[in-house]
Amino acid sequence: MIGALAVTFFNDHAAQEKRQESLTVEMLAEVIRATSAPEKVRLPWLKLARFGSARTEKGSLRHDRNIIACSGIEADYDGEKIGFEQAVEILEKAGVEAIVYTSPSHAEERPRWRVICPFSTELPPDRRQHMLGRLNGLFRGVFACESWTLSQSYYYGSVNGNPTHRVEIVQGMPIDRCDEFDEIWQGKPDTLDRHGKGNGNFASGPADEDALLSAIVSGESYHVASTRLVGKWAQQGIPFLDAQKRIEAAFDQVEASGRDTRWQQRRGDVPRIVRDIYGKEAEQRDARSSGAIDPRSPYNGSSHDEVPLGHILQITDTAWKPDQLPPRPWIAPPYILRKHITLPHGPGGVGKSLLIDAWACALALGQNYGRLRPVKRCRVLLANFEDDEEEQLLRLSAALKYFKGNPTPQDLEGYLYRVTIAEDADATMFELDRVGAVRPTRTFEALDMWCRELHPHVTALDTLVAINAVPEDNNILMRRVMATLRRLCRASEMALILTHHDRKAGGEDEDSDAANARGAGDIINAARFELAVKKMTSDEAKRFNLDPKDRASYFRLGSLGSKLNYIAADEAEWFERVTHVIGGSPVSACIPWMPPDAFDGVTKDIANAILDDIDAGLSNGVRYSDANAAKARAASKVVLKHLSDKTPAEAQRIINKWVRNDVLVSEEYFNEERHEKEHGLRVNPGKRP
């Protein structure tokens, strides 16, 4: 049994007031058991989450963007077939900690109930869907689709002291500790890929039109299926009357014997549903096209007085448990992290697009590619706006030849989605409006729609110049562009790979990599991973014992100077351009290439002599550092003293490898000269060569 958990209570549906309490499972069960009201609408609501103070336009505190953290999940069952006792038994046999209580509309002959499963510790909001899928899989997918709404809260208590009202506590493990349930994970009802196959983030896929239409025809679901279908069609731009005709046609396929009062009411309600949903979609589009500010829009980069001050800065002093913090959500270390931007940049024609094509195939296949290590097979949305569709298919065909198992284009179906621009459309996603402010275009809205529809793990946009009509050199404007792309990453819970060009006068040395990127500095600042893509120089070719005439066939990715916020700096990764014949035409691709080892020529005696000097430190008692920018304290200088034929980059690679292999250990010591603590290197005797 876990300790207290955060529970937020709302007095009513409007949720204009909230009360947060810290309760044990027993205390919460007693609150549910003891609460009663004369009618359902007068019962209070509960949610296992902490909310902020941001309000909607109508003043509600209960909305997705206002959730700070989740302390558990709630799942609603209204199928009226599985009894309360059976639900308790399922949880007891599985050993899952939970509270099961009957809904206000429950009756013995029509069972309706809810399950609350507390977490062992608070989790970020984006982890809730994963945990809910575990519980849904345990119950074989019976929970109502509303259970997947992040901020969905529920009535609790009984109506007029209903004697059939039940509350039971089930002892067991918190659902977030039940990792074995990932094997039976099931997502939101009537969505594609709802069983999470190939879905490393355990997110439900896009709405399944066929399943929703079948639900209407069979009478299983009228209102929910209709609203989800109409919402999807409105976002896709399906004409208003066409949507209405589609829904009515589905209702009219219900057999005559099934056209009861419920069918008649829902059939007659179709015009209103379509009108309301399409009206809201039109209002949002009009607001965007007119430059009006919608405070609820996740892509509104403007500051405005309507945003509550309490929402701008989220402040907390809540303690945390370091050993219970979730791991970073890597999609493919060391370059691709969920909700963040990876920015490969370099001169035109160097190999950026070849690399992105290969990465897209690696992610979709779930196979390693050089240092890229996909955690699982990923859905990838690949948008190459510099080549036509035929050229893109040729290059993807060539890229596939590198991977194990001789994969074919059929192996990419359901994982690699290619984006092309309609003949009457434009790839531009950002432009300036009539007053000079950044405005996302209809093309960006289309991308946003497809990201919400397909739930890609990674979206790749090639290149920034193809989608952006905002002046690149303006830091303020480009900050808005990049902030909008980052919000898209967070809203879609995906990673974004965005390729970018370098300045034509950019330098070739590694120290100038980030500065070479074209345009405003905030383009680089917004990226979590900045990776220069550069052709091999003549000096590098000589160092690698290659004919300088052949250097055009090689390019590097990143360097020791790259911006890699969540991993240690490392030397460049190298790739070789190769040519395959596809459909009778020569087509370029790139494959990982390993340069000669920096340790070539380093004998055991020389290595130990270098380590002796590093362990002794400088004459003033200061210790060496593994940082490349440590100047006088740089341990790479010791390597160069013993191995004068090595380059500074090779020397640093030797130090980096020793650090990675624990031959050199960085530890804190007191610098007598500077009178402060700092980190320095010492040799691990047990790891010496």
N, C-alpha and C positions, 0 to 999 in steps of 0.2 A: 504494500500500500504506500503510495507516495504522500508527500506532505501537502501543504496548502497550494491551491491553484487560483489564478486570477479569473474571476467571473464578473462580467458586466451585465447589469440589469437595466432594462428600459421599462418605463411605466406603460407605454403603449406603442402602437405601430409608428406614430410620428417620430418617436425617438429624439425629441428635442431636449430631453434630460437623461442623464445616465448616472448610475451608481456602481462603482467598482468595489468589489470585496475580495478578500483572500480567504477561501474556504477549503476545508478538507472535503474529500468525497462524501463522508458521512454527513457533514454539515449541509452540503449542497442537496443531498438526497432528502434530508429532513425539510429543507426549505420547499422543495418541489412537493413533498407529501403534505405539508401543512397549508399550502396556498389554495385558496378557493375564491370564486367570484360568482355573482348571479348569472352571468352570461360570458361566453367565450371572449368577446371583444373587450371585456373589462379585465381580463387576465394580463399579468405582466409578461415580459419577454426576457430571455436570457441568452448569453453568448459566452463561450469559453475563449475570450480574447480580451486584450487591452486596447482601448480606443483612444485616439487623440481628441483634439478639440475642434477640428475642421468640420464645417457644416456644409450641407448642400445648399442649393438655391432656396429650397423650402425650409431650411433650418435643421435638417436631420443630421444627427451625429452618427447614424448607422449606415455607413457606406464603405465600399471596399478600400478606398484610398485612405480612410481614417484608421484602419487597423494597424497597430504598432507591432503586436506579437500575438500568437495563438497559444493557448494553454491546453487545448484539446480539440476534439472534433465532435460534431453533432450530425446524426444521420436520421432522416425521417422516412418511416415506412407507412404508406397508406394503401397498400395493395389488398388489405382486408382478407388475406388468406392465411398468413403465418401468424399463429397465436402468440400471445405474450410469453407464455411458459416456454414455447419452443425457442423463442429468441434468447431467453435467459439460458436455456440449455446449450445452445450453440456457443455462446460466449464462455460458459463454464467449461465445456469440453475443450475449447481452444486455449483456455487460460488467459483470457484478456480482461484487464480491469475495466469496469464499466458501470454506469448507472443506466438502467432500462426503466422508462416510465411511459404510461399510456398517454396518448394525445387527448385533448379535451373532447374530441369527437369520437373517441373510442367507444365501442360496444362489444359485448362478448361475441355476438354473431358477426360483427364487422370489425375485427381487430385492427387497431391503428396504434403505433407506438414509436418511440424515439430511443436512440442509443446515444449516450454521451461517453466518450473515451478520453480520459485525461492523458496528457503527455507527462513524461518524467521530468521535463524541463520546458520552458517556453521555447517555441520555434518560430522562425520567420514566417510571415504569412504565405510565402510561396512554397512552403513545405506542406501545407495543409492538404492539398490535393493528393499528394503522395500517400499520406496517412489515411485519408478517406478511402482511397482505392484499395488499401489493405483490408479495411473493414468491409467494404463492398464485395471484395472477392470472397471473404469468409462467408458472407450471406448470399453468395452466388448472384450478385448484381441486382438486388431487389430494391435498393434505396432510390427515392424520388430524385429527379434531376435537380430540384431546388437545393438539395443537400450540398451541391458543388459550388453554390454561390458563396464567395468568401465571407461576406458580412451577414449572410442569412442567419437570423435569430429566430427563436421559437417561443410560442406560448408555453407556460408551465403551470401546473396546478389542475384542479378539477372545477367543474361547473356545478354549482349547487350541491357540493359535497357528494358528487357522483360515487355510489358505492363500488362501481367497477374500476375506479381509479387505482392504479397499482404503481408502486415504485420499488425496485429491487436493486441491490448492490451486488456486483459480481467481483469476487476477488481474483487477482491475476497480475500479469505484467502489463505495463503501459504499452499502448499500441506502437509508439515510436521505437520500442525496444524489440518488437516482434519482426525482425528483418526477414524471417523465413516466409512471412506472408507476401513478400514481393513475388513469390512464385505463383500466387493465385490472384495477383492484383487485377482489379477491374475498374475501369474508368466510368465516366458519366454515361448514362443510358443513351442508346441511339446515336453513338458517335463512332466514327471510323477509328480503328486501332484501339478500341476501348479496353482490350486486354493487355495493352502496354507492350506488345511485341516489338522489339527493336527500339523501345522508347526509354532511353536512359533517365529521363526526368520524370517518368511516371505521370505524364500529362495526358488527359483525354484528347483524342484527335478531333477533327472537324465534324460538324453535324452530318449524320448519315441521312440524306434525303429519302432514300428508298425505305429505310427503317421507319422514319417518321410518317411517311405517307401510308405505309402498311399499318402503323398504329392507328391511324384514322380509319382506314378501311375496315380493320378488324374490330373497331370500337374500343380498343384498349386505352387509347388516349385521344381526346378531342382538343381540349383547350391548350394544353402544354405543347402538343405536337404542332398545332396550328401556329401558335405564337413563335415557336422556334423556326419553323419554316419561313414564315413571313419576314421575320427579322433577318434571316440569312439572305432572302431574295432582295430585300430592300437595300442591304449593304452591297449586293452585287449589281444593283442597278436594273433589276428586272422590272418592267413596266407595271404600274399600279394595278391595272385591270387584269393583266396576265396573272399576277400573283393571286388575285381574288378568284379568277376562273380556275386556277390549279387547285386551290383549297376546296372550292365548292365541288369540283369534279371528284375529288377524293371522298368527300362526304356522300356524294351521289352514288358511289360504288358500294356503300354499305347496303347489305341485303335488306329487303323490305321488312323482314321480321325483326331487324335490329334497330329500326327507326322509331325509337321510343321517345318519351318526353325529353330525356337528356339529349338525344341526337337532334331533335327539333330546335331546342334552345341554342345548342352550339352551332348548328347550321345557320340559324338566323343571326347569330352574333358575328359571322365571318366578315361582313362589310365593315363593321365597327372596328374589329381587330386590325384589318388591313389599313383602314383609314388612320387609326391612331399610330400604328407603327410607322407607316410611310410618312405621316405628318411630322413625327419626331425626327426622322431621318432627314426630311427636307429642311426643317428648322436648323438642324446642325450644319447642313451644307450651306444654307443661306448665310448663317452666321460666319462661317469660315470664308466664304467668297466675298462678303462685304467688309471683312476686317473686324467684325464685331468680336468681342471677347467673351468666350464661354469659360467661366471659372472652373467648370468641371472637366474641361478638355485636358487630357494628359499631354497634348502637344502645344499648349498655349505657353509660349516662353515669356510673355509679358508679365511685369509686376503690376498689381492693381490693388486699389484700396479695398475691394470686395473680399479678398482673401483674409480670413481671420488671422490676427497676429499670432495666436497660439498654434497655428498650423505651420507657420513659416520655419520656426526653429523647434525641433522636437527635443526636449530636455528630459533627461532621466538620470537618477543616481542609483538605479536598481543594481544590486550585486549580480554577478554571474559566476558560473562554474566553468573555468577554462577547459577542464577535461570533458565537458559535455557540449562544447561549442561544435556546431556542424562543420564538416570539412568544406573547403572551398569547392564550389560547384564546377569543377573542371569538366569541359566537354572533350577537349583533346589537349592535354598538357604537352609542351609548355607554352603554347601559343593562344589557345582558345578557351575562354572562360565565360560561362553563362552570364548574361546581363552586361557584358562589357564589349568594347570595340577593339579590334585588332587592326592595325594600320600598316600594311606593307606599302612602301613607297620607293620610287626610284625613277630613273630616266625612262623615256619611252623605248620600247623594244628590247628591254633588258631581260624580260622573262616573268614579269609579274602575273600576267594572265595565264601563262603556262602553269605557274605554281598554283594559282587559285583553282584551275581546272583539276590539277592532281590532288589538291587538298579536298576538293568537293567529292571526288571519287573515293578517296581514302575514308572520309567521314561517312559517306553513304554505304560503303562496304564494311566499315568497322575494322579496317586494316591499317597497320602502321605504315607511315611514309616518312622515312628519315627520322627526325626527332619527334614528329607529330605522332601522338599516341591516343587515338580515339578511345574513349571509355567504353562505348558501345556503338552499334550502328545508329546513325543520325539521319533525321530528315533535313535536307539542305535545299534552300531556295537560292538558285544560282542565277544572277542577273548580270550578263555580260553585254553592256550597251555599246561596245566598240566594234563588235563583230556581228555579222548576220547569223541567222539560225543554222544555215548549212555549214559555215565555218566553225561554229561552236560544236556541232555534232562531229565534225572531222577531228577537232582537237580533243574532245572527250574520248573518242575512239582510240586515239593515239595514247592518251593518258592511261587508259585501262590496261594497256599492254604491260605495264610495270607490275601489276598486282598478282598475288598468288591465286591459283585456281582458274586461271584464264577466264576472268569474269566477262560477261557480255552486257550490252545495254539492258537486256531483260533483268539482269541482277540489280539494276538501279531503280527499277520501277517501285514506286511507293516510298522512295527515299531521296532521289535526286529530282527536284522540280526545276525545270528550265524556264526562265522568264524572257519573253520577247515583247517588243512594243508594237501595238497595232499601227497599221499604216497611217491612220488619221490621228495618231496620238504622238506625244513627245515624252522623252525620258526625263525631262526636267522635273525635279521634285521640290526645289526651293527657288523662289524668286522674290523680288521686292514688290510690295503693293504700291498703291498710288501715293502713299505718304512716306515711302522708303523703309518700311518695316519688312522683316522676313516673313514670308507666307508659304506654308506648305501647299503644294499644288494638288490637283486631282490625281496625278500620278502617284504622289506620296500617299494619298488616301487609299488608292487602289492597293499599294504595297501593304499598308496597315491592315486593310481588309483581308488580304490573302495570308498575312502573318497570323491573324486571329483565326482564320479558317483552317489553315494547314498545320499550325503549331510547329513551325520548323525549329530545330535545335540551333541551326546556324543559317544566317542569311548572308550571302556574299554579293556586294555591289561593286562592279568593275566598270567605271572608275568614278571618283568624286567629281571630276570635271564634267562627266556625262550627265550627272543628276543635279548639278548646282549652277544656277544663274546669278547667284549672289557674289559680289566682288570678293575674291579670295583673300585679298590683302587687308581687308577690314576686320580687325580682331573682334570688335563688338558684334558685327553681323555674323561672322563665322562661328562665334561662340553660341549664338542662337541656333544656327544650323546643326552644329555638333550636339548641342544639348537636346535638340529634338530627336536626333538619331539615338542618343543614349536613352531617352525616355521610351522610344520604340523598343529598344532592347529590354528594358525593364518590364514594360507592359506586356510584351510577348514572351518574356522569360527565355530569351534566346541570346546567342552571341552574334555580333555583326563583324564581318570582314569587309573592310572598306579600302580599296586600293587608291593610291594617290600618286601624282607625278612630282618629280623633283625639279628644282630650278635648273635651267640649262647650264648655268655657270657654276654649278655645285662642285665641291671638291671630291676627290676620290678616297681620301684618307678616312679611317674609321671614326676619328674624333669629330668629324664634321657631319656625320650621318644625319642626325636629327635636324641640324640647321639647314641641310640641303632641301628639305621638304618645301614645296612651293607654297606661298601664301602665308596667312596669319599663323602666329605661334600657337593659337588656341586650337588649331586643327590637331597638332601633336599633343597638346595638353589634355584634350578630351579622350585620347586613346589610352587604354590600359596597357597595350603592347604595341610599341613602335618598332618597326622592323625595316631597315633599309635593304633594298634589293639592288645590288651593284655588280657590274661586270668585273671580271678579274683584271687586275692591273698587270702591267709588264713586270713590275717587281715581284708581285705575288706569283706570277707564272714561273719566274726564275727560281723563287724559293721552293716551289712545288716540283721543280725539275721538268717543267713543261716548256715546249717551244712557244715563245711569246706570240707567234703567229696563230696558235691554237686557242689563245685565251678567250676569244669571242664565244667559244662553246661552253664557257663556265661562268656562273654567277654565284654570289653569296647572298645569304639572308641573315640580317642582323650582324651584331658585333659586340664587343665588350662594352661599347658605348650605348647600346640600345636601351630604350625605356622598357623594362620588364618588371613592373611593380611587384609581382608576387613570386618571382623566382630569382635565383642568383644570376648575375651577369655571366655570360659564357661567350666563347669565341664564335665566329661566324659558322653557319651551316652552309655547305656548298652543294651546288647542283650542276649537272651537266645537261646541255641541250643535245637531244638525239632526234633522229628522223625516222619515221615509219611511213610505209606506203599504205595509204588508206584509199580504197576505191580508185586505184591507179594514180593517185597524187601523193607527192611527198608532204608529210605533215609533221610539224615540230611538236616535241613534248620535252619534259625535263624529268630527270631521275636523280635521286640523292647520289652524291659523290664524296668520297672520303679523301682528303688531302693526306700527304705523308705525315706520319706521327711526329709530333714535336719532340718526343723522347728519343728519336733516332740519334745515335752517337752518345747518349747519356749512359755511361757505364755505372756499375754499382758504386765504385770508389768515388766517381765525380758526384753522383747523387748524394752520397753521405757527406761529402765535403760541403756541398751546398747546404744541406740540412744542418750541419754543425754550425755554420756561420749564422744561419737564420735563428737557430736555437740560442746562440750566444747574444744576439741582439746587437744594437749599436753601442759604441763606446761609452755613451752617456747614460746607459741603462735603459734606453727606450727600445721597445720591441718592434720588430718588423710587422707590417700589415699586408694582408692579401689583396687589399684594394688597389686597383690600377692607378687611382688618382692620389695615392698616399705620398707621392713625391719622394722625399728622402727616406721615408719608412717603407717604401714599396719593396716587397720581398723579391719581385722580379729583377731588381737591380743586382741582387746576389747571384741569381742565375746567370746574368749577362757577364758578371765578373769571372765566372768559371767557364762559361761557354760563349766566347766572343763571337762565334759564327752564327749564333741564334739572333733572331730579330726580337724586338720588344714584345710583339704579339705572341711569338713562340714561347718566350720566357714566361709571359703571363699564363699561357695555356698550361705550362708545367706546374706553376703554382696552383692554378685552379684545380687541376687533377689531383694534386696532393691534398688539397683541402677537401675535395669531394670524397676521397678515399680515406680520410681521417689520418693521413700521414702528418699533416699540419693541422693543429687545433687552435682556434681563436678563443682566447679567454680574457677575462677582465683583469687588469692590474692597475697599480697607481703610478702615474707618470710624475716622477719627482720634479722634473723641470717645469711642467705645466701645472703641477699641483692639482691634478684631477684624474679621475678614473677614465680609462679608455681600453679598447680591446687590442691585443697583440698576439702574435703567433708563438707557439711553442711546438716542439717536435714530440710526437707520440712514439716513445721508444719501441713499443710493440708492433708498430707498423713500418718501421724502417726497411729499406730494401735489403 
